[in-house]
Amino acid sequence: MARLTECKLFREGGGVSDILSIAFMFLIVVLAGVLLHSYRYDAINSAANRQLQLKTEYLYRTLELSHVDDYTLSYLDAIAENVLGIAPQVVPGDYLRSRVDNALFYLRPPGYAVVLELTHENSSWVQVCPSDAGTPAPDVEKFIFSGKVTIIIAEAGENRVAQADASLTIFNWR
């Protein structure tokens, strides 16, 4: 009988403080859930951005190491020869532009556009794939990898070394 009266007293003795403590615990659980979910999405976005940065580097290295059809030059070396104005050019510019466009179209991530730029002093080579994407707007998130392409120019008296600045940019197109 004593137990029954203790429980009855506890129920009658409780009140606003019990309701406030339960409400406060419920509020803490809701806020903790919101915080956990917000941090989870940041981690996923960070991983996706890192993956796109690695794809940018991979695409640059692919153009740096793969050769244009039967020619002995890589894509970036052939473009650098065209930018530097070395005569005679091993790979003609129009043919090279179509081959680079095919390679970029095949290698770029779906839904993204690629801008390839090589510059040396006053001359440059800019190629966008797909061609109707244009250059990225300033507020668009871009992933850039850049480097230098070095060409040794053999001349009668001596050899010359020329470098072109290269950069490859991937951005969300659609």
C-alpha positions in Angstrom: 0.0 0.0 0.0 2.9 2.3 0.7 4.2 2.0 -2.8 0.9 2.9 -4.3 0.7 6.1 -2.2 4.3 7.0 -3.2 3.5 6.8 -6.8 0.4 8.8 -6.3 2.3 11.4 -4.5 5.0 11.5 -7.2 2.3 12.1 -9.8 0.7 14.8 -7.8 4.0 16.3 -6.7 5.3 16.6 -10.3 4.3 19.5 -12.5 5.7 22.2 -14.6 9.4 21.2 -13.8 8.9 17.7 -15.2 7.3 19.0 -18.4 10.0 21.5 -18.9 12.8 19.0 -18.4 11.2 16.6 -20.9 10.7 19.5 -23.4 14.3 20.5 -22.9 15.5 17.0 -23.6 13.4 16.8 -26.7 14.8 20.1 -27.9 18.4 18.8 -27.4 17.6 15.7 -29.4 16.1 17.7 -32.3 19.1 20.1 -32.4 21.6 17.3 -32.2 19.9 15.6 -35.2 19.9 18.8 -37.2 23.6 19.4 -36.5 24.6 15.8 -37.4 22.7 16.0 -40.7 24.2 19.4 -41.6 27.8 18.1 -41.0 27.1 15.0 -43.0 26.2 16.9 -46.2 29.4 19.1 -45.8 31.5 15.9 -45.8 29.8 14.6 -48.9 30.2 17.9 -50.8 33.9 18.0 -49.8 34.4 14.5 -51.1 32.7 15.4 -54.4 34.9 18.5 -54.8 38.0 16.5 -54.1 37.0 13.9 -56.6 36.5 16.6 -59.3 39.9 18.2 -58.5 41.5 14.7 -59.0 39.6 14.3 -62.3 41.0 17.7 -63.4 44.5 16.5 -62.7 43.9 13.2 -64.3 42.6 14.9 -67.5 45.6 17.2 -67.6 48.0 14.3 -67.1 46.2 12.3 -69.8 46.7 15.1 -72.3 50.3 15.5 -71.2 51.2 11.8 -71.7 49.0 10.5 -74.5 50.0 10.9 -78.1 48.1 12.4 -81.0 47.3 9.4 -83.2 50.5 8.3 -85.1 52.5 11.4 -84.2 55.3 11.2 -81.7 54.1 14.2 -79.7 51.7 14.3 -76.8 48.6 16.5 -77.0 50.1 19.3 -74.8 53.5 19.2 -76.7 51.7 19.5 -80.0 49.6 22.4 -78.8 52.7 24.1 -77.3 54.5 23.8 -80.7 51.5 25.6 -82.3 51.5 28.3 -79.6 55.2 28.8 -79.7 55.1 29.1 -83.5 57.7 26.5 -84.2 58.0 25.9 -88.0 57.4 23.4 -89.4 54.7 22.2 -87.1 54.6 18.4 -86.7 50.8 18.4 -86.1 48.7 20.8 -88.1 46.6 23.2 -85.9 43.1 22.3 -87.4 43.7 18.6 -87.2 45.0 19.0 -83.6 42.0 21.0 -82.6 39.6 18.3 -83.7 41.6 15.6 -82.0 41.8 17.5 -78.7 38.1 18.2 -78.9 37.4 14.5 -79.4 39.7 13.6 -76.4 38.1 16.2 -74.1 34.6 15.2 -75.1 35.4 11.6 -74.3 37.3 12.2 -71.0 35.3 15.0 -69.4 32.9 14.2 -66.6 29.2 14.1 -67.6 27.5 17.5 -67.0 30.8 19.4 -66.9 32.6 21.5 -69.4 36.4 21.7 -69.9 38.5 24.7 -70.8 42.1 24.0 -72.0 44.4 27.1 -72.2 48.1 27.3 -73.2 49.8 30.7 -73.4 53.2 32.0 -74.3 53.9 35.7 -74.4 51.5 37.1 -77.0 50.1 33.8 -78.4 47.6 31.5 -76.8 45.4 28.4 -77.4 42.0 28.2 -75.8 39.8 25.3 -76.4 36.4 24.7 -74.8 34.6 21.4 -74.8 31.7 21.3 -75.5 32.2 24.3 -77.7 28.8 25.9 -76.8 29.7 25.9 -73.1 31.9 29.1 -73.3 34.2 30.2 -70.5 33.0 29.8 -66.9 31.3 32.7 -65.1 33.1 34.1 -62.1 30.5 32.8 -59.6 30.6 29.2 -61.0 32.6 26.6 -59.0 35.8 25.7 -61.0 38.4 23.1 -60.6 41.8 24.1 -62.1 45.0 22.3 -62.6 47.9 24.1 -64.2 51.5 23.4 -65.2 54.2 24.2 -67.8 54.9 22.6 -71.1 58.6 22.7 -72.0 59.7 22.4 -75.6 63.3 22.1 -76.7 63.8 23.8 -80.0 66.8 22.5 -82.0 68.5 25.1 -84.1 71.7 25.0 -86.1 73.9 26.9 -83.6 72.3 25.9 -80.3 69.2 24.5 -78.7 66.6 26.8 -77.1 64.2 25.9 -74.4 60.7 27.5 -74.5 57.9 27.1 -72.0 54.2 27.6 -72.3 51.8 28.0 -69.4 49.0 25.4 -69.4 45.9 25.2 -67.4 42.9 22.9 -67.5 39.6 24.0 -65.9 36.5 21.8 -65.2 33.3 23.5 -64.3 29.6 22.6 -63.9 28.0 23.4 -67.3 24.4 22.4 -66.8 
